[in-house]
């Protein structure tokens, strides 16, 4: 019995490995093309492409792992059924209950990996991605400025001219800035300057050192000349980051005990990855008994459709919980409860059918 369980585990593990590999390859190809386009447009420095790609794939692991084990169990069980291995196992007295038990043991160990990925690894990767984006914004500003050329920001509201750049391209010398705001024209000159950004809002600034600021029309009464040692000018107002991205970067420890709807939604969302890794393999075993004959792969298409319905219902519930439109006790739990009900219904299909037939036969006998 232990040998059979290990055999089933080996079959699932083999297929999980190459399914994850295929999914990662597909996602990596799509992201790599996007990052190359950003690099060509000057939005992303070339030396950040590889790290950004790795961090993005790492952050997506909790999404990849549940669907990978679901497909792996379905394919492993289908192969064993096609080769009559499950028939032999059933003949030895090891029925579908044994299959469910063997797969559940694998799913428990697998869910531990998913939990680590969802609670620790993915939030860390999301925070690293935000840091890389911030660095990319700053470096794209520096790389877009060339000595002896004018550079426009904010649709021409800011115009920068640089006499020379440092060797590491992190600072500028002999800087001129023209600012046009609400019909007023201002000019700043300085010996040196550098770009900076705030982590909280994502706003970008150019910081001048040791220069002069000219405001107004020369010759008018309100014309002002100001000398300064440090002066920062806003180039682009940040958005503060999207709500979803902010939630994804929060450590899991911050979410526990929080009563904020957004925090509760994010915590239940991360827990959903773990529950999905536990329930989907059992669903795959239950659905395998309906695959056979000339339509032996039809149950796999049905299984994928069930997964997408399950995933979409989780997404909808997450949005409603985030908006505080459903109670936390209902939250995303009802979706998992429905899936459990479906699994039990499919596992007990024969028993339910026999019971229904028995009741119908009894009713007919009484009627006669």
VENLIN-V483742 format. One record per backbone hydrogen bond with DSSP energy under -0.5 kcal/mol. NH is the residue of the N-H (numbers start at 1). CO is the residue of the C=O. If there is no record, write none. Layout:
BEGIN
nh | co
NH | CO
NH | CO
END
This chain:
BEGIN
nh | co
5 | 1
6 | 2
7 | 3
8 | 4
9 | 5
10 | 6
11 | 7
12 | 8
13 | 9
14 | 10
15 | 11
16 | 12
17 | 13
18 | 14
19 | 15
20 | 16
21 | 17
22 | 18
23 | 19
24 | 20
25 | 21
26 | 22
27 | 23
28 | 24
29 | 25
30 | 26
31 | 27
32 | 28
33 | 29
34 | 30
35 | 31
36 | 32
37 | 33
38 | 34
39 | 35
40 | 36
41 | 37
42 | 39
43 | 38
44 | 38
48 | 45
49 | 46
52 | 48
53 | 49
54 | 50
55 | 51
56 | 52
57 | 53
58 | 54
59 | 55
60 | 56
61 | 58
63 | 60
64 | 60
65 | 61
66 | 62
67 | 63
68 | 64
69 | 65
70 | 66
71 | 67
72 | 68
73 | 69
74 | 70
75 | 71
76 | 72
77 | 73
78 | 74
79 | 75
80 | 76
81 | 77
82 | 78
83 | 79
84 | 81
85 | 80
86 | 80
88 | 84
89 | 85
90 | 86
91 | 87
92 | 88
93 | 90
94 | 89
95 | 93
98 | 95
99 | 95
100 | 96
101 | 97
102 | 98
103 | 99
104 | 100
105 | 101
106 | 102
107 | 103
108 | 104
109 | 105
110 | 106
111 | 107
112 | 108
113 | 109
114 | 110
115 | 111
116 | 112
117 | 113
118 | 114
119 | 115
120 | 116
121 | 116
122 | 117
124 | 120
125 | 121
126 | 122
127 | 123
128 | 124
129 | 125
130 | 126
131 | 127
132 | 128
133 | 129
134 | 130
135 | 131
136 | 132
137 | 133
138 | 134
139 | 135
140 | 136
141 | 137
142 | 138
143 | 139
144 | 140
145 | 141
145 | 142
148 | 162
149 | 146
151 | 160
153 | 158
157 | 153
157 | 154
158 | 153
159 | 178
160 | 151
161 | 176
162 | 149
163 | 173
163 | 174
164 | 173
166 | 171
169 | 166
172 | 193
173 | 164
174 | 191
175 | 190
176 | 161
177 | 188
178 | 159
179 | 186
180 | 157
181 | 179
181 | 184
184 | 181
186 | 179
187 | 214
188 | 177
189 | 212
190 | 175
191 | 209
191 | 210
192 | 209
193 | 172
194 | 207
196 | 205
198 | 203
202 | 198
204 | 236
205 | 196
206 | 233
207 | 194
208 | 206
208 | 231
209 | 192
210 | 229
211 | 228
212 | 189
213 | 226
214 | 187
215 | 224
216 | 185
220 | 217
223 | 220
224 | 215
226 | 213
228 | 211
231 | 208
233 | 206
235 | 204
236 | 204
240 | 201
246 | 242
247 | 243
248 | 244
249 | 245
250 | 246
250 | 247
252 | 119
254 | 251
255 | 251
255 | 252
256 | 252
258 | 255
264 | 260
265 | 261
266 | 262
267 | 263
268 | 264
269 | 265
270 | 266
271 | 267
272 | 268
273 | 269
273 | 270
274 | 270
275 | 271
276 | 272
277 | 273
278 | 274
279 | 275
280 | 276
282 | 278
283 | 279
284 | 280
285 | 281
286 | 282
287 | 283
288 | 284
289 | 285
290 | 287
291 | 288
292 | 290
295 | 292
296 | 293
298 | 295
300 | 297
301 | 297
302 | 298
303 | 299
304 | 300
305 | 301
306 | 302
307 | 303
308 | 304
309 | 305
310 | 306
311 | 307
312 | 308
313 | 309
314 | 310
315 | 311
316 | 312
317 | 313
318 | 314
319 | 315
320 | 316
321 | 317
322 | 318
323 | 319
324 | 321
325 | 320
326 | 320
330 | 327
331 | 327
333 | 330
334 | 330
335 | 332
336 | 332
337 | 333
338 | 334
339 | 335
340 | 336
341 | 337
342 | 338
343 | 339
344 | 340
345 | 341
346 | 342
347 | 343
348 | 344
349 | 346
352 | 348
353 | 349
354 | 350
355 | 351
356 | 352
357 | 353
358 | 354
359 | 355
360 | 356
361 | 357
362 | 358
363 | 359
364 | 360
365 | 361
366 | 362
367 | 363
368 | 364
END
